[in-house]
Amino acid sequence: MRDRTWSAGAYMAEFGSARELIAAVRSFSDRGYTLLETYSPVPLSPGIPRRRSRLPVVVFVVGLIGGVLSYAIQWFANVYSYPLDIGGRPAHAIPAFLIPTFEGTVLAASLAAFIGFFVIARLPQPWHPVFEIDGFERATVDRYWLAVDASDPRCAPDRTVRELSALAPLRLVQLEPEQ
């Protein structure tokens, strides 16, 4: 999703089916629009191209950092800060460090996944400009919406409205710029 701010406003069209929305997205993408947003009650991944999420990379890197950090804490505590000679065992006993290192890795990665999901999904989001549109709540039931950001380089008010109207949507709505 790209709808963080619509500083220039947006043009929204409501469609009655997923097929119409997919056709509209393809049509606008072919015309050179890049700042498009869709709202639908079901995922439309086969028809709408999506960017890959960066979340798996972030989870991997944070998990790796968590594993290295947990191993370093154990090494510092057992080898450098307070070494104990118990039964002739070495202070730097790698097998003894593996289980806590694994747990530190899993903990860091799971926290990164949990927090990263909320950051990427921009949740919680108690208010958004589209929530002010009468009937927009049906986007979670049986309606499909296409939003064109007015700051898109290809967007011109008269041309964009004319191109949206040519797709025969159920209705067109113009969102005013955010203050």
Phi and psi in degrees as a GROMACS rama.xvg file:
@    title "Ramachandran Plot"
@    xaxis  label "Phi"
@    yaxis  label "Psi"
@TYPE xy
-128.107  6.04857  ARG-2
-85.0412  37.2412  ASP-3
-57.7337  -55.0419  ARG-4
-136.427  142.747  THR-5
-117.993  72.1978  TRP-6
-64.7126  -25.2985  SER-7
-101.756  -1.98691  ALA-8
97.5803  -174.701  GLY-9
-156.833  158.338  ALA-10
-115.2  127.502  TYR-11
-122.576  139.56  MET-12
-125.557  136.285  ALA-13
-101.923  132.263  GLU-14
-121.098  156.198  PHE-15
-90.914  -13.9159  GLY-16
-143.423  160.581  SER-17
-67.1604  -34.8974  ALA-18
-61.2263  -42.2221  ARG-19
-65.3387  -41.1325  GLU-20
-64.5396  -44.6586  LEU-21
-62.0156  -41.4134  ILE-22
-63.5692  -38.8897  ALA-23
-66.0242  -42.708  ALA-24
-63.7033  -44.0735  VAL-25
-62.9877  -42.0336  ARG-26
-61.7329  -46.1773  SER-27
-71.1203  -34.9511  PHE-28
-65.0515  -40.6277  SER-29
-65.0166  -29.3897  ASP-30
-81.5865  -6.49032  ARG-31
104.334  5.72965  GLY-32
-73.6333  136.851  TYR-33
-119.08  -23.2726  THR-34
-100.517  71.4558  LEU-35
-109.986  148.561  LEU-36
-137.417  137.725  GLU-37
-117.668  148.524  THR-38
-130.096  123.395  TYR-39
-149.853  158.142  SER-40
-77.6873  -14.9644  PRO-41
-132.761  156.135  VAL-42
-65.5938  139.817  PRO-43
-117.788  39.9373  LEU-44
-63.854  -34.0915  SER-45
-65.223  -30.2806  PRO-46
-99.9223  -16.2524  GLY-47
-119.687  122.545  ILE-48
-67.9381  143.253  PRO-49
-130.135  151.075  ARG-50
-82.0332  150.214  ARG-51
-73.7782  145.167  ARG-52
-74.5925  145.85  SER-53
-89.7882  -1.5318  ARG-54
-60.6639  -42.5052  LEU-55
-60.6207  -37.4011  PRO-56
-66.9533  -42.9953  VAL-57
-63.0916  -44.037  VAL-58
-62.1702  -42.345  VAL-59
-63.2824  -47.7067  PHE-60
-64.3952  -44.938  VAL-61
-66.5129  -37.6764  VAL-62
-63.1138  -41.6593  GLY-63
-63.0954  -43.8326  LEU-64
-62.7529  -40.704  ILE-65
-62.9407  -40.3365  GLY-66
-65.772  -45.4806  GLY-67
-63.4093  -42.5562  VAL-68
-65.4756  -42.1918  LEU-69
-67.1942  -37.0786  SER-70
-65.866  -42.0599  TYR-71
-64.4191  -37.4396  ALA-72
-63.7962  -44.4432  ILE-73
-64.5355  -43.3437  GLN-74
-61.2283  -45.4918  TRP-75
-60.7931  -45.2262  PHE-76
-69.2817  -41.5013  ALA-77
-93.479  -26.0165  ASN-78
-105.248  -45.3225  VAL-79
-95.3144  -51.8846  TYR-80
-77.2265  -45.3969  SER-81
-145.302  69.5392  TYR-82
-71.2107  138.488  PRO-83
-121.031  136.289  LEU-84
-102.464  97.1978  ASP-85
-116.76  111.275  ILE-86
63.9566  22.7835  GLY-87
77.5512  10.9444  GLY-88
-73.953  147.585  ARG-89
-71.7074  150.07  PRO-90
-68.766  -32.9343  ALA-91
-101.265  77.6395  HIS-92
-94.618  99.2313  ALA-93
-58.1732  -45.5117  ILE-94
-58.0761  -32.0291  PRO-95
-72.8405  -22.0015  ALA-96
-89.0478  -13.2761  PHE-97
-67.968  -46.3747  LEU-98
-63.7819  -49.9157  ILE-99
-63.9255  -31.1695  PRO-100
-65.6901  -43.8928  THR-101
-61.1012  -43.5926  PHE-102
-63.7237  -39.2302  GLU-103
-65.0115  -36.9514  GLY-104
-64.6257  -48.1291  THR-105
-64.205  -41.5922  VAL-106
-61.6682  -48.1765  LEU-107
-64.0016  -43.1345  ALA-108
-66.2804  -41.1962  ALA-109
-68.9223  -37.5021  SER-110
-65.2987  -39.1474  LEU-111
-63.986  -39.927  ALA-112
-66.5834  -43.8288  ALA-113
-64.6721  -51.9398  PHE-114
-70.4203  -39.1646  ILE-115
-61.6925  -37.4367  GLY-116
-60.5833  -46.0789  PHE-117
-65.8338  -35.6838  PHE-118
-68.7823  -47.2277  VAL-119
-65.8089  -39.7779  ILE-120
-81.0212  -4.07341  ALA-121
53.4043  50.0562  ARG-122
-108.185  153.042  LEU-123
-74.9007  146.796  PRO-124
-125.706  88.4303  GLN-125
-70.6473  -21.5385  PRO-126
-146.447  143.859  TRP-127
-147.579  149.65  HIS-128
-56.105  -32.0592  PRO-129
-68.9072  -19.4639  VAL-130
-67.0805  -15.768  PHE-131
-82.1414  -11.5223  GLU-132
-76.5711  126.884  ILE-133
-63.418  127.925  ASP-134
87.0163  0.128655  GLY-135
-66.2135  -24.3647  PHE-136
-60.6137  -18.7509  GLU-137
-71.7999  -7.56159  ARG-138
-65.087  -16.6414  ALA-139
-93.5451  -2.55519  THR-140
-118.716  -63.5037  VAL-141
-148.998  15.5356  ASP-142
-120.034  153.303  ARG-143
-126.487  131.26  TYR-144
-122.555  144.054  TRP-145
-120.616  128.049  LEU-146
-115.169  131.951  ALA-147
-113.179  118.82  VAL-148
-67.9683  130.76  ASP-149
-69.5907  -14.3338  ALA-150
-88.1259  4.23608  SER-151
-61.5659  136.327  ASP-152
-59.027  -29.6064  PRO-153
-82.8704  -15.7525  ARG-154
-75.3825  129.689  CYS-155
-134.586  134.457  ALA-156
-51.1533  -50.3281  PRO-157
-70.6709  -41.8695  ASP-158
-67.5328  -43.3606  ARG-159
-63.9756  -43.5955  THR-160
-63.9888  -40.3688  VAL-161
-64.9575  -42.7647  ARG-162
-67.6433  -37.0902  GLU-163
-66.5857  -41.4377  LEU-164
-63.1515  -33.7942  SER-165
-64.8929  -20.3248  ALA-166
-84.755  -0.989752  LEU-167
57.1386  57.4076  ALA-168
-75.0817  166.835  PRO-169
-66.5502  -36.7046  LEU-170
-162.909  159.341  ARG-171
-116.399  140.926  LEU-172
-134.384  136.378  VAL-173
-107.425  123.675  GLN-174
-91.1162  132.147  LEU-175
-72.3108  154.16  GLU-176
-59.7326  146.154  PRO-177
-76.4529  144.563  GLU-178
